[in-house]
Every structure is written in C-alpha cells, then in structure tokens.
Amino acid sequence: MKLEEMKPCEIEKVLREAPIVYIPWGSLEWHGEQNPIGLDTLKVYHLCLRAVRKTGGVVFPPLYCGYETMKPYLGFKRTLEVSKETIQSLAREYLEQLYDEGFRIFVILMGHYGARHVEALKEVANEFLKKHPDAKGIFAPDPAFLSEKGIRGGHADYYETSLMMFFRPELVDLSLLPTGRDLTIEKDGIGGDDPRKATIEEGERIANLLVEELARQVKELKKELENLERG
C-alpha cells in the first residue's frame, strides 16, 4: 500500500482494481513543546494508511511541505515555511504524474490547515479536475471529515495531541507542558482545547471516526468512476 515500497506488478494490480492514491500533506512546524514538529504530516500519513486498507489503492510518500505556518504567523522557530509557489508546483506536478501513471481517484489529506495553505492546494486541485474530467478527488484538511461529529481540530491542541498519542505515543511528552496557567497560541503555539487532557483512547476514537467517513467518501467516488467507465 506504500507506493515507494511497491513493485511495478503490484502497482499495476492496484490500478486495475482501485486506482486510488492518498497523498498525506503536512508540514514541519512548531506544535507545542509536547509534540514533534512533523505532527501534521505524521498524523495524516497514519490516517491514510488506515483508510487505504478499507478502500484499496496506494499511499504516496508523506509530504512535509507547509505554507502559512507558525513562523510567519507568530514567529515560532523549529518551523520550515515553504512558499505558495513551491507547494502549488509540487501539487501540480505530482497530480499530473500520478494521472499519467493511471490513477484516477486522488485524495490530498491536509494535516496542515492554515487557510491560505488549504486554498493554494485546492486551487491547483480544482484546475486539475477541470483538465481531467475522468478524474475524481477529495482535497481537504483532516478535521473536515468530523464536522458532523462535534469534533473540531485545532493546533497542537487536545485533538492533534490525542491523535499523535494514539499513532506515535513515544513522540509525545505531556510533562513538557507548563502547569498552573492557560495555554495560548501567542505564548505556547497552541490553539484549541487543552492538550494536557489528551489521551490515547481519545486519539483512537477520533481516528476511527475520521477514517470511517473518509473511506465512505472515497468508496462513493470509486462507484462514480466505475459508472463513468461503463458509460
């Protein structure tokens, strides 16, 4: 299921059965003292790996490439800011190359969801779908699949920290967070519900709900593609 680990014959089999490619797109960015800076990408990579088991397809190597990060926003270091032009160029070229390889359903799951970052990727994605009427796509931040479940995503908060604790518990250390005061986006780089309450169990619950909805939407696109091919 990991594209970079697959042999040509294995890819050909996937293309015949489920020409779906998941692209986990995140950043290298400050996510509080308690989390790794690759949280955005690690989070969506693991979500994609779980979704692909339900739908078939492949998972593209994770992209650590974020625009509108905490560095220009609030000056946080331990962050790499990539230009809009760079992420759009990468998105355009990867989508075209994957289309040329035979993939027809494209999922860009965005773990980094600065508004301009999301807008920049969606702009390229919409152009791509217009150019290729036989292609289908989902291009969205991970919390978008939970909007009807009463779960909201933040930055380095309860939501993201719980997911990271579930997927990679060895990379999270809640003891590094300050105590006795509120956490803020300005001082701590944390926005949303208090990550000091995060748990592995909550991360598992969130992941299961999210993957279920994502897989449902991808399966719908697969049916649409099959109907299109049948004419």
HELIX and SHEET records of a PDB file:
HELIX    1   1 LEU A    3  GLU A    5  5                                   3    
HELIX    2   2 PRO A    8  GLU A   17  1                                  10    
HELIX    3   3 LEU A   39  THR A   55  1                                  17    
HELIX    4   4 MET A   70  LEU A   74  1                                   5    
HELIX    5   5 LYS A   84  GLU A  101  1                                  18    
HELIX    6   6 ALA A  115  LYS A  131  1                                  17    
HELIX    7   7 ASP A  142  LEU A  146  5                                   5    
HELIX    8   8 TYR A  158  PHE A  167  1                                  10    
HELIX    9   9 PRO A  169  LEU A  171  5                                   3    
HELIX   10  10 LEU A  174  LEU A  176  5                                   3    
HELIX   11  11 ILE A  185  ASP A  188  1                                   4    
HELIX   12  12 PRO A  195  LYS A  197  5                                   3    
HELIX   13  13 ILE A  200  ARG A  230  1                                  31    
SHEET    1   A 3 VAL A  58  VAL A  59  0                                        
SHEET    2   A 3 ILE A  20  GLY A  26  1                                        
SHEET    3   A 3 LEU A  63  TYR A  64  1                                        
SHEET    1   B 4 VAL A  58  VAL A  59  0                                        
SHEET    2   B 4 ILE A  20  GLY A  26  1                                        
SHEET    3   B 4 ILE A 105  MET A 110  1                                        
SHEET    4   B 4 LYS A 136  PRO A 141  1                                        
END                                                                             
